[in-house]
Amino acid sequence: MNARIPTTQPAAQEREGVVFVLLPLDEQTRIILGRPNFACVQTAQRMRELGHKIERRSADEQAAVLHLHLTMYQKHGAAWLEHTLKYLEQGQPVAAATEEAAA
């Protein structure tokens, strides 16, 4: 079964006065969400070095990496990968970022 899902505008739904909008299912989100767990090991390790608390199970590593990628996608759009790589290369450890924000 090789069904192609059409790219559409994000679906919006309203419940109890709150509007929920799904991210678009486009090329970028397919790249992010289609990332297999075994491809997340090195990124998860780098995130640990930066202070992220990630369990050693592959599902936990995948969840953390996909969360990072989706967060960058929401903030930077199609430039998410560039910003993710910059964060992973130059990112300040989570503890330092937390201390800086508190000051």
Number of C-alpha atoms within 10 A of each C-alpha: 3 4 5 6 8 8 10 9 12 13 10 10 11 9 7 5 7 8 10 12 12 11 14 14 16 14 10 18 17 11 11 18 15 10 14 13 16 11 13 19 17 12 17 25 16 14 22 16 14 20 15 15 13 17 12 11 10 17 14 15 25 22 16 20 24 20 14 17 22 21 14 19 20 11 12 14 14 14 12 20 17 11 17 19 13 11 15 15 11 10 15 14 16 16 12 13 13 11 9 9 8 7 5
